[in-house]
């Protein structure tokens, strides 16, 4: 089919990505960088402490506790567990590799890091050996003389949505329903069994099902012919693709992921993943083989087999992450199962109907490509991605689907967007000063405030497929009361091609203590 003039929007978007990144990076590139420090980060998997040691908790290292406590001022110290610490960071935050010695750190994308060794071994004799309920009641456990340590927890998101569309929009899709409900709710257990870390999460929100379920070696990694390849994770895990997809939904600056990421980027599948980072934190990589299942948005394809990998690099990293430039790419080769290929997208609002849809069609193969860039300069940040899917489907003209986004943000209260060098992703925001009640605009303890804007575009028209084109213009206001609670307001202007437009407003309250 002939391409409509709207197809040129993609080229303009890609060009805008380059311009935005160049402008954002300009103040950084004009400086002479000092010698590269080794960032202090929480490693993506836990080195194993002595499994039979049930003695007193080891003397803390100079690094602050990996778990932010919403009830006291340790939030400022906890901010140093991310690469982008607050202005309150002390001289204890050092960049020497030999001082990163916490043996019990767990770090992974979907939940904040914490320290299993904070479960103090004050034994209560029982038939299970030394049993310990930790500092926060029933949340933490140690069994079998410390050979099994785990933690139970949960997180929630509650959304309220309202909106209206033009006459053409409502004629095509109907009116936008207003209402409120759980966007996401997760119950999980995370811990260690002897030499293996594990995670299990159950989603009871809008998408019922398993959130994640995996095991990973807590010591060493995978070696082939004497060459170290990385840490091995097996189970129901996220495929390594896309900067925005790899970040937890609790930690992104907008309430929903961008159009191309929610539609094309793969989500969680059953498989095996190898991942690691360089010693100086400038490079991260991940690759895996996956099978059975579909991405989190229930679109794209069920895949017999997929090979997916991601690589990131920091050409600029200074001032402990307050100034950085990130570049990366991801690729995925996928073999679909029969006639179940389908791409569709909502606007960046979960409780609004799908506005573009390819319908189901047969394909023999898919190749996904993702390009990503990001920059941070103090309280300012910008990210951009371009994602495409090349599909081998001769009966419908071998279509290519593509999209991209550019987003920028500013922390009014002066925080820096935290970056994790071990995975090449952005982490949760840790306010300089937690909210302490009263008027947050008149008191120093007012939490963290962030404003952000985004342009997002998705094109599902190509070959004989007429899935539609959709552009979103979004604005976000975030109030982080502390490290665990956020109140956010998003405005989305959704414009499907030739079908009018809609205005959507979303309010969210989220609680994520882990």
C-alpha positions as CSV (number, residue, x, y, z in Angstrom):
1,X,0.0,0.0,0.0
2,X,1.1,3.6,-0.5
3,X,2.4,5.3,2.5
4,X,0.5,8.3,3.7
5,X,2.1,11.6,4.5
6,X,1.8,10.7,8.1
7,X,4.6,8.2,7.6
8,X,7.1,11.0,7.5
9,X,6.4,11.7,11.1
10,X,8.6,8.8,12.1
11,X,11.6,10.3,10.2
12,X,11.0,13.6,11.9
13,X,10.8,11.9,15.2
14,X,14.1,10.1,14.8
15,X,15.6,13.4,13.7
16,X,14.2,15.1,16.8
17,X,15.6,12.4,19.0
18,X,19.1,13.1,17.7
19,X,18.7,16.9,18.1
20,X,17.3,16.5,21.6
21,X,20.1,14.4,22.8
22,X,22.7,16.6,21.1
23,X,21.3,19.7,22.8
24,X,21.1,18.0,26.2
25,X,24.6,16.6,25.9
26,X,26.2,19.9,24.7
27,X,27.0,21.2,28.2
28,X,28.5,17.9,29.1
29,X,30.7,17.5,26.1
30,X,32.3,20.8,26.5
31,X,34.0,19.8,29.8
32,X,37.2,17.8,30.1
33,X,36.2,14.6,32.0
34,X,38.3,13.6,34.9
35,X,39.5,10.0,35.4
36,X,36.6,7.6,35.4
37,X,35.5,6.6,38.9
38,X,34.1,3.2,39.5
39,X,30.5,3.9,40.5
40,X,29.3,2.4,43.8
41,X,26.2,0.4,42.8
42,X,24.1,-2.4,44.0
43,X,25.2,-5.5,42.0
44,X,22.5,-7.3,40.0
45,X,22.8,-10.4,42.1
46,X,24.0,-11.2,45.6
47,X,27.3,-12.6,46.5
48,X,26.7,-15.5,49.0
49,X,27.6,-14.9,52.7
50,X,28.6,-17.9,54.8
51,X,25.5,-20.1,54.7
52,X,26.1,-21.5,58.1
53,X,26.9,-18.3,59.9
54,X,24.1,-17.4,62.3
55,X,26.2,-15.1,64.4
56,X,25.8,-11.4,64.8
57,X,25.2,-9.3,61.8
58,X,28.5,-8.2,60.2
59,X,29.8,-4.7,60.9
60,X,28.2,-2.4,58.3
61,X,30.4,-1.2,55.5
62,X,30.9,2.5,54.8
63,X,28.1,2.3,52.3
64,X,24.6,3.3,53.6
65,X,21.8,0.8,54.1
66,X,20.4,-0.5,50.8
67,X,16.8,-0.2,52.1
68,X,15.2,3.3,52.4
69,X,13.1,3.7,55.4
70,X,10.1,5.9,54.9
71,X,9.8,6.5,58.6
72,X,13.1,8.3,59.3
73,X,15.8,10.5,57.9
74,X,17.7,7.5,56.5
75,X,16.0,8.3,53.2
76,X,18.9,10.7,52.6
77,X,21.5,8.1,53.2
78,X,19.5,5.5,51.3
79,X,19.8,7.7,48.2
80,X,23.4,6.8,48.0
81,X,22.5,3.2,47.0
82,X,21.7,4.5,43.6
83,X,24.3,6.0,41.3
84,X,22.6,9.3,41.4
85,X,22.7,10.3,45.1
86,X,21.2,13.3,46.7
87,X,23.0,16.5,47.6
88,X,23.1,15.2,51.1
89,X,25.6,12.5,50.2
90,X,28.6,12.3,52.6
91,X,32.2,11.4,52.2
92,X,31.2,7.9,52.9
93,X,30.0,7.6,49.3
94,X,33.2,6.5,47.6
95,X,34.0,5.1,44.3
96,X,36.4,2.4,45.2
97,X,35.6,-1.1,44.1
98,X,37.0,-2.8,47.1
99,X,34.5,-1.0,49.4
100,X,31.5,-2.5,47.7
101,X,31.4,-5.4,50.1
102,X,27.8,-5.8,51.2
103,X,27.4,-9.6,50.9
104,X,23.6,-9.7,51.1
105,X,22.5,-7.2,48.4
106,X,19.7,-8.2,46.1
107,X,19.2,-6.0,43.0
108,X,17.0,-6.5,40.1
109,X,14.8,-4.4,37.9
110,X,11.3,-4.9,39.3
111,X,11.9,-4.2,43.0
112,X,14.2,-2.0,44.9
113,X,17.4,-3.5,46.5
114,X,17.5,-4.6,50.0
115,X,19.8,-6.5,52.3
116,X,18.9,-10.0,53.4
117,X,21.5,-9.9,56.1
118,X,19.5,-7.2,57.9
119,X,17.5,-10.2,59.1
120,X,19.2,-10.4,62.5
121,X,20.0,-13.9,63.6
122,X,18.5,-13.9,67.0
123,X,17.5,-17.6,67.0
124,X,14.2,-19.0,68.3
125,X,14.7,-22.7,68.5
126,X,12.1,-24.7,66.6
127,X,11.8,-27.9,64.5
128,X,13.0,-25.8,61.5
129,X,16.2,-24.9,63.2
130,X,17.0,-21.3,64.0
131,X,13.9,-19.3,63.0
132,X,13.9,-15.5,62.9
133,X,11.2,-13.0,62.2
134,X,13.0,-9.9,61.3
135,X,12.8,-6.2,62.3
136,X,9.5,-5.5,60.6
137,X,7.4,-8.4,62.0
138,X,6.5,-11.1,59.7
139,X,8.1,-9.5,56.6
140,X,11.5,-11.1,57.0
141,X,12.5,-14.7,57.7
142,X,15.6,-16.8,58.3
143,X,15.2,-20.6,58.3
144,X,17.4,-23.6,58.7
145,X,20.3,-21.9,60.4
146,X,20.4,-19.1,57.9
147,X,20.5,-21.4,54.8
148,X,17.1,-19.9,53.7
149,X,16.4,-16.2,53.9
150,X,13.5,-14.5,52.3
151,X,11.2,-11.5,52.5
152,X,7.5,-11.1,51.9
153,X,6.0,-7.8,50.7
154,X,3.7,-6.1,48.3
155,X,3.1,-2.9,46.3
156,X,0.0,-1.2,44.9
157,X,-1.0,1.4,42.4
158,X,-4.5,3.0,42.4
159,X,-5.7,5.0,39.4
160,X,-8.5,7.4,38.7
161,X,-9.2,8.2,35.0
162,X,-11.4,10.8,33.3
163,X,-11.5,12.1,29.7
164,X,-13.5,13.1,26.7
165,X,-13.1,12.9,22.9
166,X,-14.1,14.8,19.9
167,X,-17.2,13.8,17.9
168,X,-15.1,11.8,15.4
169,X,-13.2,10.1,18.2
170,X,-16.3,9.0,20.1
171,X,-17.9,7.9,16.8
172,X,-14.9,5.6,16.2
173,X,-14.3,4.4,19.7
174,X,-17.2,5.4,21.9
175,X,-17.0,7.7,25.0
176,X,-14.1,7.4,27.4
177,X,-15.2,5.8,30.7
178,X,-14.3,7.5,33.9
179,X,-13.6,5.5,37.0
180,X,-11.0,4.3,39.5
181,X,-9.4,1.0,40.4
182,X,-6.2,-1.0,41.0
183,X,-3.8,-0.5,38.2
184,X,-1.2,-2.8,39.7
185,X,-0.9,-4.8,42.9
186,X,1.9,-7.2,43.6
187,X,2.5,-9.7,46.4
188,X,6.0,-11.2,46.3
189,X,8.7,-13.2,48.0
190,X,12.3,-12.5,47.4
191,X,15.3,-14.1,49.0
192,X,18.0,-16.8,48.9
193,X,18.1,-20.5,49.2
194,X,21.7,-21.6,49.9
195,X,23.6,-20.4,46.8
196,X,20.6,-19.3,44.8
197,X,18.7,-16.0,44.8
198,X,15.0,-16.2,43.9
199,X,12.0,-13.9,43.2
200,X,8.3,-14.7,42.9
201,X,5.6,-12.1,42.3
202,X,1.9,-12.4,41.9
203,X,0.0,-9.5,40.2
204,X,-3.6,-9.0,41.6
205,X,-4.2,-5.7,39.7
206,X,-5.5,-5.0,36.2
207,X,-3.5,-8.0,34.8
208,X,-4.0,-11.1,37.0
209,X,-1.2,-13.6,36.9
210,X,2.5,-14.2,37.7
211,X,4.5,-11.0,37.8
212,X,7.9,-12.6,37.9
213,X,9.4,-16.0,39.0
214,X,13.1,-16.8,38.7
215,X,16.2,-18.1,40.3
216,X,19.8,-16.9,39.9
217,X,23.1,-18.1,41.2
218,X,24.2,-16.0,44.2
219,X,27.9,-16.7,43.7
220,X,29.9,-16.5,40.5
221,X,28.3,-16.9,37.1
222,X,28.4,-18.8,33.9
223,X,31.7,-19.8,32.4
224,X,32.3,-21.4,29.0
225,X,35.8,-22.7,28.2
226,X,37.3,-20.6,30.9
227,X,35.6,-17.4,29.7
228,X,33.2,-15.6,32.1
229,X,29.9,-14.7,30.4
230,X,27.9,-13.3,33.2
231,X,25.2,-14.1,35.8
232,X,22.6,-16.7,34.8
233,X,18.9,-16.2,35.6
234,X,16.3,-18.8,34.8
235,X,12.5,-18.6,35.0
236,X,9.8,-16.1,34.0
237,X,12.0,-13.1,33.4
238,X,11.9,-9.9,31.4
239,X,13.5,-10.0,28.0
240,X,16.4,-7.5,27.8
241,X,15.1,-4.9,25.4
242,X,14.3,-1.1,25.7
243,X,15.5,1.4,28.3
244,X,11.9,2.2,29.4
245,X,10.8,-1.4,29.4
246,X,13.7,-2.4,31.7
247,X,12.7,0.1,34.4
248,X,10.1,-0.8,36.9
249,X,6.7,0.6,36.2
250,X,6.9,2.1,39.7
251,X,10.0,4.1,38.7
252,X,9.1,5.6,35.3
253,X,8.3,9.3,35.2
254,X,5.0,8.8,33.3
255,X,2.1,6.6,34.5
256,X,2.3,4.4,31.5
257,X,5.1,3.4,29.1
258,X,5.3,5.1,25.7
259,X,3.4,3.9,22.7
260,X,6.2,1.9,20.9
261,X,7.5,0.4,24.1
262,X,4.1,-0.9,25.3
263,X,3.3,-2.2,21.9
264,X,6.5,-3.6,20.3
265,X,9.0,-4.2,23.1
266,X,8.8,-7.7,24.5
267,X,7.9,-8.2,28.2
268,X,8.2,-11.3,30.4
269,X,8.6,-14.8,29.0
270,X,10.0,-18.1,30.2
271,X,13.6,-18.4,29.5
272,X,17.3,-18.1,30.5
273,X,19.1,-14.8,30.8
274,X,22.8,-13.9,31.1
275,X,23.6,-10.4,32.3
276,X,26.4,-8.4,33.8
277,X,28.3,-5.1,33.7
278,X,32.0,-4.0,33.4
279,X,34.0,-3.4,36.5
280,X,33.9,0.4,36.0
281,X,30.2,0.4,35.4
282,X,30.4,2.0,32.0
283,X,29.1,-1.0,30.0
284,X,26.2,-3.4,30.7
285,X,24.9,-6.3,28.7
286,X,22.2,-8.9,28.8
287,X,21.2,-11.7,26.4
288,X,18.8,-14.7,26.6
289,X,16.7,-17.3,25.0
290,X,13.0,-17.3,25.6
291,X,9.9,-19.4,24.8
292,X,6.2,-19.6,25.5
293,X,4.1,-16.6,26.4
294,X,3.5,-13.1,25.3
295,X,4.5,-9.6,26.4
296,X,3.0,-7.8,29.3
297,X,0.5,-5.9,27.2
298,X,-1.0,-9.1,25.7
299,X,-0.2,-8.1,22.2
300,X,2.6,-8.9,19.7
301,X,3.1,-12.7,19.4
302,X,3.3,-15.9,21.3
303,X,6.8,-17.1,20.4
304,X,8.1,-20.6,20.0
305,X,11.6,-19.2,20.4
306,X,13.1,-15.8,20.8
307,X,16.7,-14.6,21.1
308,X,17.0,-11.2,22.7
309,X,19.9,-9.0,23.8
310,X,20.7,-5.5,25.0
311,X,23.9,-3.5,25.3
312,X,24.5,-0.1,27.0
313,X,27.4,2.2,27.2
314,X,28.2,5.4,29.2
315,X,30.4,7.7,27.1
316,X,30.0,10.3,29.8
317,X,29.7,9.7,33.5
318,X,30.7,12.3,36.1
319,X,29.8,13.6,39.5
320,X,28.5,10.2,40.7
321,X,25.8,10.1,38.1
322,X,24.6,13.7,38.2
323,X,26.0,14.2,34.7
324,X,25.9,11.3,32.2
325,X,25.2,10.3,28.7
326,X,23.7,6.8,28.0
327,X,23.5,5.0,24.7
328,X,22.3,1.5,23.9
329,X,20.6,-0.8,21.6
330,X,18.5,-4.0,21.7
331,X,17.8,-6.7,19.2
332,X,15.4,-9.7,19.2
333,X,14.9,-12.5,16.7
334,X,11.5,-14.2,17.1
335,X,9.8,-17.2,15.6
336,X,6.0,-16.8,16.0
337,X,3.6,-19.6,16.5
338,X,1.1,-19.7,13.7
339,X,-1.3,-17.0,12.9
340,X,-1.2,-15.1,16.2
341,X,0.8,-12.0,15.4
342,X,-0.9,-8.9,16.6
343,X,0.1,-5.3,17.5
344,X,-2.3,-2.9,19.2
345,X,-2.0,0.0,21.5
346,X,-4.0,2.1,23.9
347,X,-3.2,5.7,24.4
348,X,-0.8,6.1,27.4
349,X,-3.8,5.5,29.8
350,X,-4.5,1.9,30.9
351,X,-8.3,2.2,31.2
352,X,-8.9,3.6,27.7
353,X,-9.7,1.3,24.8
354,X,-7.2,0.2,22.1
355,X,-7.0,2.9,19.4
356,X,-4.8,1.2,16.8
357,X,-4.8,-2.5,16.0
358,X,-3.3,-4.6,13.2
359,X,-5.6,-7.6,13.9
360,X,-4.1,-11.1,13.8
361,X,-2.1,-12.3,10.8
362,X,0.4,-15.1,10.0
363,X,4.1,-14.5,10.0
364,X,7.2,-16.8,9.9
365,X,9.6,-14.5,11.6
366,X,10.0,-11.1,13.4
367,X,13.1,-9.0,14.0
368,X,13.0,-6.2,16.6
369,X,15.4,-3.4,16.8
370,X,15.6,-0.7,19.5
371,X,17.9,2.3,19.7
372,X,18.0,4.3,23.0
373,X,19.7,7.4,24.4
374,X,19.5,9.3,27.6
375,X,21.3,12.2,29.4
376,X,21.2,13.6,32.9
377,X,22.6,17.0,33.9
378,X,21.8,17.7,37.6
379,X,18.0,18.0,37.9
380,X,17.4,17.9,34.2
381,X,17.1,14.7,32.2
382,X,16.0,13.5,28.7
383,X,15.5,10.1,27.1
384,X,14.5,8.9,23.7
385,X,14.0,5.6,21.9
386,X,13.3,4.3,18.4
387,X,11.8,0.8,18.0
388,X,10.8,-1.1,14.9
389,X,9.5,-4.6,14.0
390,X,10.3,-6.1,10.6
391,X,7.9,-9.0,10.0
392,X,8.3,-11.8,7.5
393,X,4.6,-12.3,6.4
394,X,4.4,-12.5,2.6
395,X,0.6,-12.8,2.5
396,X,0.3,-9.2,3.9
397,X,3.4,-7.7,2.2
398,X,6.1,-8.2,4.9
399,X,5.1,-5.1,7.0
400,X,7.3,-3.0,9.1
401,X,5.9,-1.4,12.2
402,X,7.7,1.3,14.1
403,X,7.6,4.2,16.6
404,X,9.6,6.3,18.9
405,X,9.4,8.8,21.7
406,X,11.3,11.8,23.2
407,X,10.7,12.8,26.8
408,X,12.3,15.4,29.1
409,X,12.0,16.2,32.8
410,X,13.1,18.5,35.5
411,X,13.2,18.0,39.3
412,X,12.0,21.2,40.7
413,X,13.3,20.3,44.2
414,X,16.8,19.6,42.9
415,X,17.1,15.8,42.9
416,X,18.9,13.8,40.1
417,X,17.3,11.0,38.2
418,X,19.1,7.9,39.7
419,X,20.9,5.6,37.2
420,X,22.0,2.0,37.8
421,X,25.2,1.2,36.0
422,X,24.8,-2.6,36.7
423,X,21.8,-2.8,34.4
424,X,21.9,0.4,32.3
425,X,18.5,1.5,33.7
426,X,17.0,4.3,35.7
427,X,16.0,3.7,39.4
428,X,13.5,5.0,41.9
429,X,13.6,8.6,42.9
430,X,14.9,9.3,46.5
431,X,13.9,12.7,47.7
432,X,16.5,14.9,49.4
433,X,13.9,15.5,52.2
434,X,10.9,13.3,52.8
435,X,7.5,14.9,53.3
436,X,6.9,15.8,56.9
437,X,3.4,17.1,56.8
438,X,1.9,20.6,56.3
439,X,2.3,22.7,53.2
440,X,5.0,21.0,51.0
441,X,5.7,24.3,49.3
442,X,6.6,26.2,52.5
443,X,8.6,23.5,54.3
444,X,12.0,22.0,53.5
445,X,10.5,18.5,54.1
446,X,8.2,18.7,51.1
447,X,9.4,15.6,49.2
448,X,10.6,15.6,45.6
449,X,8.7,17.4,42.8
450,X,9.2,16.5,39.1
451,X,7.6,17.8,35.9
452,X,8.0,16.0,32.5
453,X,6.8,16.1,29.0
454,X,6.7,13.4,26.2
455,X,5.9,13.1,22.5
456,X,5.2,9.5,21.5
457,X,4.4,8.0,18.1
458,X,3.4,4.6,16.7
459,X,2.8,3.5,13.1
460,X,1.0,0.2,12.4
461,X,0.3,0.9,8.7
462,X,2.4,-1.0,6.2
463,X,2.1,-3.6,3.5
464,X,-1.5,-4.8,3.4
465,X,-1.9,-4.0,7.1
466,X,-3.9,-0.9,8.1
467,X,-3.5,-0.9,11.8
468,X,-3.5,2.9,12.1
469,X,-1.2,5.6,13.4
470,X,-1.3,7.2,16.8
471,X,0.5,10.2,18.4
472,X,0.4,11.0,22.1
473,X,1.4,14.3,23.7
474,X,1.7,13.8,27.5
475,X,2.6,15.9,30.5
476,X,3.4,14.6,34.0
477,X,3.5,16.1,37.5
478,X,5.0,13.8,40.2
479,X,5.2,14.3,43.9
480,X,7.5,11.8,45.7
481,X,6.5,12.1,49.4
482,X,9.4,9.8,50.3
483,X,11.2,6.8,48.8
484,X,8.1,4.6,48.8
485,X,5.0,6.9,48.1
486,X,4.2,8.8,44.9
487,X,1.2,10.9,43.9
488,X,1.2,11.6,40.1
489,X,-1.1,13.5,37.7
490,X,-0.8,12.8,33.9
491,X,-2.5,14.6,31.0
492,X,-2.6,12.8,27.7
493,X,-3.7,14.2,24.3
494,X,-4.2,11.2,22.1
495,X,-4.6,11.7,18.3
496,X,-5.2,8.7,16.1
497,X,-5.0,9.5,12.4
498,X,-8.3,10.6,10.8
499,X,-10.3,9.7,13.9
500,X,-10.4,12.9,16.0
501,X,-8.6,13.3,19.3
502,X,-9.1,12.8,23.0
503,X,-8.1,14.5,26.3
504,X,-7.3,12.1,29.2
505,X,-6.5,12.9,32.8
506,X,-5.1,10.2,35.2
507,X,-4.4,10.5,38.9
508,X,-2.4,7.8,40.6
509,X,-1.3,7.0,44.2
510,X,1.3,4.3,44.5
511,X,3.0,2.6,47.4
512,X,6.2,0.6,46.7
513,X,8.2,0.0,49.9
514,X,10.5,-2.7,48.4
